[in-house]
Amino acid sequence: MVRRGADYPGIGDWVVLGLVVSVSLALLLPGTAFRLNAAKLLRGSVLYPFRLVLFFNSAPQEPADELELLRYELATQRLIDSTHQAAMQDNERLREQLGFARRAQHELTPAQIVGRAPDRWGEILIISRGSREGACVGRPILGVEGLIGVIVSTEEGKSWVKTLRHGALQVCGMLQDGRYVGMLSWNAAQGLLDMEGIPIQSQVSTGEMVITSGYGGVFPKALRIGEVVSVRDDSTSLVKHILVRPLVDLDRTEEVFLLVSGAETGG
C-alpha cells in the first residue's frame, strides 16, 4: 500500500491501512445486529457520495422496514375487505327479510335466535321474543324461505320454539300441485321430513312444493314447508313413501319471524 512515486509507505499509508483493518475486524467479530448497524452507518456517511453518483437512492433505504410496512398495509386492507363483505352479506339478508315481511299476508314480528336447546327428540330454538312482546304458545315461527316451527314455551323476553327437526312436531301439509294432504314429521336417520298418508295412486314428482294445509288450527294455510326430494311406491302399502327437504336451513339461520296475526285462523 505505497503511494505512487514513493519508495516506501508513509505514515498516512499506515494510518489508512490500520483503519481499514480495524473496520474489517469490527465488522467480522461482533454479532449480526452490530454489523447491520455499522453497515447502515457507513452507507449513510462514507458511502453516501458514491450512492448519489451511482443512483443507489432508487432502491429502498430500509428494505426490512418497508417490508414490515407493506405487511401491515396488506393486513389492514384484508381486515377492511372482510368487514365490508360481512356488512354486505348482512345488508342483503336484511333486504330479503324486509321484502318477505312486505309480501306476507299476516303481521310478522322479527326476532333473533339467541340459543339452541336440543333434547332427545330433536331441536329447540330460543328466540328473543317473549310474552312481553306478544309471543304465546302455539304461535308459528317463520323464516324468509318458509316454516320453521311453533312456540311451545314462553316467558318474559324469550320463547322456546319446536322446529321441523323435532321428532315430536307433526305438521299437516299439502302437495301444492296435487292438493293431496299428509302428515309431516322429522326423520332423523334421513335428515329429512317424512310425508305420510298420500295415496299410492296419486301423481307426485320430485321438486314439488309442500305447503301447510290449514287443517288443525295451528298453522295458516299455504305456508311453505319444503320440496319433495324422493318418492317411492310400496307394493305392500296403500300410500307412497315421500321425503321432503325443509326450505329453511336452520344451521345458517340467525333471524326469524313470529306470526302475530292469522295464527288462529287455521293451520
VEXKOL-854230 format. One record per residue (C-alpha): residue number from 1; z, y, x; residue in three letters. Coordinates in pm, 1 decimal, decimal comma. Each point is the difference from the previous one (the first is absolute). Layout:
+-----+----------+----------+----------+--------+
: num :       up :    north :     east : residu :
+-----+----------+----------+----------+--------+
: NUM :        Z :        Y :        X :    ALA :
...
+-----+----------+----------+----------+--------+
//
This chain:
+-----+----------+----------+----------+--------+
: num :       up :    north :     east : residu :
+-----+----------+----------+----------+--------+
:   1 :      0,0 :      0,0 :      0,0 :    MET :
:   2 :   -123,8 :    253,4 :    256,2 :    VAL :
:   3 :   -158,6 :    325,6 :    -92,4 :    ARG :
:   4 :   -364,7 :     42,3 :     93,8 :    ARG :
:   5 :    -32,4 :    156,3 :    346,8 :    GLY :
:   6 :    357,1 :    -95,8 :    105,5 :    ALA :
:   7 :     78,6 :   -267,7 :    259,4 :    ASP :
:   8 :    343,1 :    -88,0 :   -133,5 :    TYR :
:   9 :    175,1 :     26,2 :   -337,3 :    PRO :
:  10 :    179,4 :    325,0 :    -55,7 :    GLY :
:  11 :    334,2 :     63,3 :   -168,7 :    ILE :
:  12 :   -178,1 :     84,1 :   -326,0 :    GLY :
:  13 :   -181,8 :   -333,0 :      7,5 :    ASP :
:  14 :    326,8 :   -189,8 :     41,6 :    TRP :
:  15 :    160,3 :    199,1 :   -282,3 :    VAL :
:  16 :   -287,9 :    -80,5 :   -238,2 :    VAL :
:  17 :     11,4 :   -367,7 :    101,4 :    LEU :
:  18 :    374,5 :     -9,1 :    -59,4 :    GLY :
:  19 :    -34,8 :    153,6 :   -345,3 :    LEU :
:  20 :   -270,3 :   -247,1 :    -99,5 :    VAL :
:  21 :    208,9 :   -297,5 :    117,0 :    VAL :
:  22 :    311,6 :    134,9 :   -172,7 :    SER :
:  23 :   -180,6 :     52,4 :   -328,9 :    VAL :
:  24 :   -156,8 :   -346,4 :     20,3 :    SER :
:  25 :    337,3 :   -165,1 :     61,1 :    LEU :
:  26 :    154,2 :    207,0 :   -278,8 :    ALA :
:  27 :   -261,3 :   -128,4 :   -240,1 :    LEU :
:  28 :     28,4 :   -362,1 :    107,9 :    LEU :
:  29 :    374,3 :    -55,4 :     22,5 :    LEU :
:  30 :    149,3 :    135,0 :   -331,6 :    PRO :
:  31 :    -56,4 :   -137,3 :   -347,3 :    GLY :
:  32 :   -296,5 :     50,4 :   -231,4 :    THR :
:  33 :    151,9 :    295,3 :   -187,2 :    ALA :
:  34 :     53,9 :    195,3 :    323,4 :    PHE :
:  35 :   -355,0 :    -70,9 :    122,3 :    ARG :
:  36 :   -140,2 :    112,5 :   -336,7 :    LEU :
:  37 :    195,4 :    327,8 :     12,2 :    ASN :
:  38 :   -104,1 :     57,6 :    361,0 :    ALA :
:  39 :   -363,7 :    -60,9 :    -85,8 :    ALA :
:  40 :     24,0 :    248,4 :   -287,2 :    LYS :
:  41 :    154,4 :    255,7 :    239,3 :    LEU :
:  42 :   -277,4 :    -47,5 :    256,0 :    LEU :
:  43 :   -264,6 :     16,1 :   -267,8 :    ARG :
:  44 :    138,2 :    327,1 :   -130,8 :    GLY :
:  45 :     46,2 :    162,6 :    343,0 :    SER :
:  46 :   -186,3 :   -134,3 :    303,1 :    VAL :
:  47 :   -290,2 :   -156,4 :   -190,4 :    LEU :
:  48 :    -30,8 :    271,0 :   -264,3 :    TYR :
:  49 :   -275,4 :    199,8 :    180,1 :    PRO :
:  50 :   -204,7 :   -316,2 :     49,9 :    PHE :
:  51 :     37,7 :    -86,0 :   -369,7 :    ARG :
:  52 :   -142,0 :    340,3 :    -92,9 :    LEU :
:  53 :   -298,5 :    -50,5 :    228,8 :    VAL :
:  54 :    -68,1 :   -355,9 :   -114,7 :    LEU :
:  55 :     65,3 :     74,8 :   -371,7 :    PHE :
:  56 :    282,3 :   -251,3 :    -21,6 :    PHE :
:  57 :    145,0 :    209,1 :   -279,9 :    ASN :
:  58 :   -246,9 :   -158,3 :   -240,8 :    SER :
:  59 :    220,3 :   -313,4 :     -3,6 :    ALA :
:  60 :    334,0 :     -6,0 :   -187,7 :    PRO :
:  61 :    280,8 :    137,3 :    213,9 :    GLN :
:  62 :    259,7 :   -231,3 :   -144,7 :    GLU :
:  63 :   -165,3 :   -327,7 :   -116,6 :    PRO :
:  64 :    328,0 :   -168,4 :    -91,8 :    ALA :
:  65 :    120,6 :    300,6 :   -200,6 :    ASP :
:  66 :   -335,8 :     39,4 :   -176,9 :    GLU :
:  67 :     -6,2 :   -370,1 :    -86,2 :    LEU :
:  68 :    347,9 :     29,1 :   -149,8 :    GLU :
:  69 :   -109,6 :    305,2 :   -199,1 :    LEU :
:  70 :   -306,2 :   -183,1 :   -132,4 :    LEU :
:  71 :    215,7 :   -294,6 :   -105,7 :    ARG :
:  72 :    235,9 :    235,1 :   -182,6 :    TYR :
:  73 :   -287,9 :    173,9 :   -179,6 :    GLU :
:  74 :   -152,7 :   -336,4 :    -96,6 :    LEU :
:  75 :    331,4 :   -129,4 :   -138,8 :    ALA :
:  76 :     50,2 :    324,9 :   -192,9 :    THR :
:  77 :   -349,3 :    -18,1 :   -148,4 :    GLN :
:  78 :     47,8 :   -362,4 :   -102,6 :    ARG :
:  79 :    325,9 :     92,0 :   -173,4 :    LEU :
:  80 :   -175,3 :    282,8 :   -185,6 :    ILE :
:  81 :   -284,8 :   -233,1 :    -99,9 :    ASP :
:  82 :    235,0 :   -271,1 :   -129,5 :    SER :
:  83 :    204,3 :    253,7 :   -196,6 :    THR :
:  84 :   -317,4 :    146,4 :   -148,5 :    HIS :
:  85 :   -127,9 :   -346,0 :    -93,6 :    GLN :
:  86 :    329,9 :    -89,4 :   -170,5 :    ALA :
:  87 :     -8,2 :    329,7 :   -192,0 :    ALA :
:  88 :   -357,2 :    -66,9 :   -114,7 :    MET :
:  89 :     94,9 :   -348,8 :   -121,5 :    GLN :
:  90 :    301,0 :    137,4 :   -189,7 :    ASP :
:  91 :   -217,1 :    271,3 :   -152,2 :    ASN :
:  92 :   -263,0 :   -251,6 :   -110,8 :    GLU :
:  93 :    265,4 :   -225,1 :   -154,3 :    ARG :
:  94 :    155,9 :    291,5 :   -187,5 :    LEU :
:  95 :   -341,2 :    106,3 :   -131,6 :    ARG :
:  96 :    -59,2 :   -352,4 :   -130,0 :    GLU :
:  97 :    337,3 :      2,6 :   -172,3 :    GLN :
:  98 :    -63,2 :    342,1 :   -153,5 :    LEU :
:  99 :   -337,2 :   -115,2 :   -131,0 :    GLY :
: 100 :    156,7 :   -314,7 :   -142,4 :    PHE :
: 101 :    273,2 :    199,6 :   -174,5 :    ALA :
: 102 :   -259,3 :    229,0 :   -157,1 :    ARG :
: 103 :   -206,3 :   -294,8 :   -127,2 :    ARG :
: 104 :    297,5 :   -186,3 :   -144,6 :    ALA :
: 105 :     46,0 :      3,4 :   -377,7 :    GLN :
: 106 :    377,9 :    -19,3 :     34,1 :    HIS :
: 107 :    255,3 :    230,0 :    154,6 :    GLU :
: 108 :     76,6 :   -104,9 :    355,7 :    LEU :
: 109 :    287,0 :     92,7 :    229,5 :    THR :
: 110 :    -54,3 :    -53,6 :    374,4 :    PRO :
: 111 :    261,3 :   -180,9 :    208,1 :    ALA :
: 112 :     47,4 :   -120,4 :    354,6 :    GLN :
: 113 :     73,4 :   -356,5 :    104,5 :    ILE :
: 114 :    331,8 :     34,5 :    184,4 :    VAL :
: 115 :     83,2 :   -366,2 :     55,3 :    GLY :
: 116 :    -81,8 :   -364,5 :    -58,3 :    ARG :
: 117 :    247,4 :   -264,9 :   -113,5 :    ALA :
: 118 :   -168,6 :   -339,6 :    -27,2 :    PRO :
: 119 :    188,1 :   -280,8 :   -170,5 :    ASP :
: 120 :    -70,5 :   -373,6 :    -19,1 :    ARG :
: 121 :   -256,9 :     58,5 :   -277,3 :    TRP :
: 122 :   -202,8 :    268,9 :    169,3 :    GLY :
: 123 :    -20,4 :    369,5 :     71,8 :    GLU :
: 124 :    210,9 :    287,4 :   -134,8 :    ILE :
: 125 :    -83,5 :    363,1 :     78,1 :    LEU :
: 126 :    248,3 :    286,0 :     -0,9 :    ILE :
: 127 :   -150,2 :    333,8 :   -109,9 :    ILE :
: 128 :    127,7 :    357,1 :     13,1 :    SER :
: 129 :     25,8 :     52,7 :   -376,0 :    ARG :
: 130 :    300,2 :    -96,4 :   -207,5 :    GLY :
: 131 :    164,0 :     65,4 :   -334,0 :    SER :
: 132 :     36,4 :    365,4 :     92,0 :    ARG :
: 133 :   -380,0 :     32,1 :      9,8 :    GLU :
: 134 :    -60,9 :   -195,8 :   -322,1 :    GLY :
: 135 :    -47,2 :   -344,9 :    150,8 :    ALA :
: 136 :    123,6 :   -291,4 :   -207,1 :    CYS :
: 137 :    -26,9 :   -378,3 :    -10,8 :    VAL :
: 138 :   -341,4 :   -116,4 :   -120,9 :    GLY :
: 139 :   -200,7 :    296,3 :    126,9 :    ARG :
: 140 :   -326,0 :   -109,5 :    168,6 :    PRO :
: 141 :    -65,5 :    105,8 :    357,8 :    ILE :
: 142 :   -356,8 :     69,2 :    111,5 :    LEU :
: 143 :   -192,7 :     65,0 :    318,1 :    GLY :
: 144 :   -326,1 :    187,9 :     32,7 :    VAL :
: 145 :   -191,8 :   -329,0 :    -19,0 :    GLU :
: 146 :    194,4 :   -158,4 :   -285,7 :    GLY :
: 147 :    316,7 :   -169,4 :   -121,7 :    LEU :
: 148 :    288,6 :    -61,8 :    242,7 :    ILE :
: 149 :    285,9 :   -121,8 :   -217,4 :    GLY :
: 150 :    282,8 :    101,1 :   -230,4 :    VAL :
: 151 :    344,9 :    156,5 :     39,1 :    ILE :
: 152 :    277,0 :   -257,6 :    -38,3 :    VAL :
: 153 :    302,1 :    206,6 :    103,1 :    SER :
: 154 :     78,1 :    368,0 :     43,0 :    THR :
: 155 :    272,2 :    239,6 :     99,6 :    GLU :
: 156 :     18,3 :    372,2 :     68,4 :    GLU :
: 157 :   -259,7 :     82,5 :    264,6 :    GLY :
: 158 :   -171,3 :   -337,6 :     45,1 :    LYS :
: 159 :   -137,1 :   -306,2 :   -178,0 :    SER :
: 160 :    -84,6 :   -361,5 :     80,2 :    TRP :
: 161 :   -350,2 :   -123,5 :    -80,1 :    VAL :
: 162 :   -102,8 :   -362,7 :    -47,3 :    LYS :
: 163 :   -354,9 :    -19,5 :    136,8 :    THR :
: 164 :   -294,4 :   -226,4 :    -79,8 :    LEU :
: 165 :    101,2 :   -195,4 :    311,2 :    ARG :
: 166 :    326,0 :   -104,5 :   -167,5 :    HIS :
: 167 :      0,2 :   -352,3 :   -142,5 :    GLY :
: 168 :    216,8 :     95,6 :   -297,2 :    ALA :
: 169 :   -244,2 :    266,0 :   -128,4 :    LEU :
: 170 :   -268,9 :   -104,7 :   -247,0 :    GLN :
: 171 :   -269,2 :    234,2 :   -126,5 :    VAL :
: 172 :   -229,0 :    -58,2 :   -294,3 :    CYS :
: 173 :   -348,4 :     76,9 :    128,9 :    GLY :
: 174 :   -353,5 :     10,7 :   -134,8 :    MET :
: 175 :   -336,9 :    -64,5 :    159,2 :    LEU :
: 176 :   -173,1 :    334,7 :    -32,5 :    GLN :
: 177 :   -345,6 :   -147,3 :    -63,5 :    ASP :
: 178 :     77,1 :   -313,2 :   -199,2 :    GLY :
: 179 :    310,7 :    135,0 :   -179,2 :    ARG :
: 180 :    182,1 :   -330,5 :     45,9 :    TYR :
: 181 :    377,2 :     35,6 :     27,8 :    VAL :
: 182 :    228,6 :   -190,8 :    235,2 :    GLY :
: 183 :    334,2 :     24,9 :    181,1 :    MET :
: 184 :     16,4 :    110,8 :    361,9 :    LEU :
: 185 :    275,4 :   -103,3 :    240,3 :    SER :
: 186 :     38,9 :      4,4 :    377,5 :    TRP :
: 187 :   -111,1 :   -304,8 :    199,0 :    ASN :
: 188 :    185,9 :     33,9 :    330,4 :    ALA :
: 189 :   -184,0 :   -291,6 :    160,7 :    ALA :
: 190 :   -338,7 :    163,7 :    -63,7 :    GLN :
: 191 :    115,3 :    359,0 :     40,0 :    GLY :
: 192 :   -180,6 :     77,1 :   -327,5 :    LEU :
: 193 :     62,3 :     16,0 :   -374,0 :    LEU :
: 194 :    -52,3 :   -306,0 :   -220,2 :    ASP :
: 195 :   -168,1 :     74,9 :   -332,0 :    MET :
: 196 :     74,3 :   -270,2 :   -252,4 :    GLU :
: 197 :   -115,6 :    -63,5 :   -354,8 :    GLY :
: 198 :   -371,1 :     84,7 :     32,4 :    ILE :
: 199 :   -204,6 :   -262,1 :   -194,3 :    PRO :
: 200 :   -208,6 :   -234,0 :    210,7 :    ILE :
: 201 :   -315,7 :     83,4 :   -198,3 :    GLN :
: 202 :     29,0 :    372,7 :     78,7 :    SER :
: 203 :   -236,0 :    171,3 :    242,0 :    GLN :
: 204 :    194,2 :    148,1 :    290,5 :    VAL :
: 205 :   -149,2 :    124,4 :    327,4 :    SER :
: 206 :    150,9 :    110,1 :    329,8 :    THR :
: 207 :     33,5 :    373,2 :     34,5 :    GLY :
: 208 :     80,8 :     44,8 :   -369,5 :    GLU :
: 209 :    272,6 :    254,6 :    -65,4 :    MET :
: 210 :    330,4 :    -99,5 :   -162,7 :    VAL :
: 211 :    189,3 :    262,9 :   -201,9 :    ILE :
: 212 :    317,9 :      7,6 :   -205,7 :    THR :
: 213 :    -53,1 :   -128,1 :   -354,2 :    SER :
: 214 :    242,9 :    232,1 :   -176,0 :    GLY :
: 215 :    194,1 :   -297,6 :   -139,5 :    TYR :
: 216 :    373,0 :    -37,8 :     48,3 :    GLY :
: 217 :    119,1 :    357,9 :    -34,0 :    GLY :
: 218 :     43,6 :     68,7 :    373,2 :    VAL :
: 219 :   -330,8 :    104,6 :    151,7 :    PHE :
: 220 :   -257,7 :    221,2 :   -173,3 :    PRO :
: 221 :   -344,4 :   -146,2 :    -49,8 :    LYS :
: 222 :   -273,8 :     30,3 :    265,0 :    ALA :
: 223 :    211,8 :     54,5 :    312,7 :    LEU :
: 224 :   -189,4 :   -155,7 :    287,1 :    ARG :
: 225 :    172,0 :   -300,8 :    158,6 :    ILE :
: 226 :   -245,6 :   -170,0 :    235,5 :    GLY :
: 227 :   -327,7 :   -183,3 :     38,2 :    GLU :
: 228 :    -90,8 :   -365,7 :    -31,1 :    VAL :
: 229 :    -52,5 :   -166,3 :    339,1 :    VAL :
: 230 :     -8,3 :   -367,8 :    -99,8 :    SER :
: 231 :    -97,8 :   -195,5 :   -314,2 :    VAL :
: 232 :     36,3 :   -377,3 :    -24,4 :    ARG :
: 233 :    -47,2 :   -241,7 :   -288,5 :    ASP :
: 234 :    233,6 :   -295,6 :    -41,3 :    ASP :
: 235 :   -135,8 :   -297,2 :   -193,5 :    SER :
: 236 :    354,8 :   -105,3 :    -88,8 :    THR :
: 237 :     91,4 :    337,1 :   -149,5 :    SER :
: 238 :   -124,8 :    221,5 :   -281,1 :    LEU :
: 239 :     39,5 :    319,8 :    201,9 :    VAL :
: 240 :   -149,5 :    144,1 :    316,8 :    LYS :
: 241 :    184,3 :     47,1 :    328,8 :    HIS :
: 242 :    -49,2 :    365,3 :     87,7 :    ILE :
: 243 :    135,7 :    193,7 :    298,5 :    LEU :
: 244 :     20,0 :    379,9 :     -8,2 :    VAL :
: 245 :     52,1 :    236,9 :    293,1 :    ARG :
: 246 :    215,4 :    305,4 :    -88,9 :    PRO :
: 247 :   -178,2 :    330,3 :     55,7 :    LEU :
: 248 :    302,1 :    171,6 :    154,5 :    VAL :
: 249 :     75,0 :    -91,2 :    360,5 :    ASP :
: 250 :    378,7 :     30,2 :     -4,4 :    LEU :
: 251 :     23,1 :    -38,9 :    377,8 :    ASP :
: 252 :   -179,9 :    332,5 :     43,3 :    ARG :
: 253 :    132,7 :    187,9 :   -302,0 :    THR :
: 254 :    248,0 :    286,6 :     49,6 :    GLU :
: 255 :    -27,2 :    196,8 :   -325,2 :    GLU :
: 256 :      3,2 :   -130,5 :   -359,0 :    VAL :
: 257 :     -6,0 :    141,8 :   -353,0 :    PHE :
: 258 :    253,2 :    -47,2 :   -276,4 :    LEU :
: 259 :   -166,8 :    -32,1 :   -339,7 :    LEU :
: 260 :    212,0 :    238,3 :   -203,7 :    VAL :
: 261 :   -179,4 :      3,8 :   -334,0 :    SER :
: 262 :   -197,8 :   -267,3 :   -178,5 :    GLY :
: 263 :    201,4 :   -285,5 :    146,7 :    ALA :
: 264 :    138,6 :    -97,9 :   -336,7 :    GLU :
: 265 :   -332,0 :      3,4 :   -183,0 :    THR :
: 266 :    -97,3 :   -350,6 :    103,8 :    GLY :
: 267 :    -40,8 :   -187,4 :    329,0 :    GLY :
+-----+----------+----------+----------+--------+
//
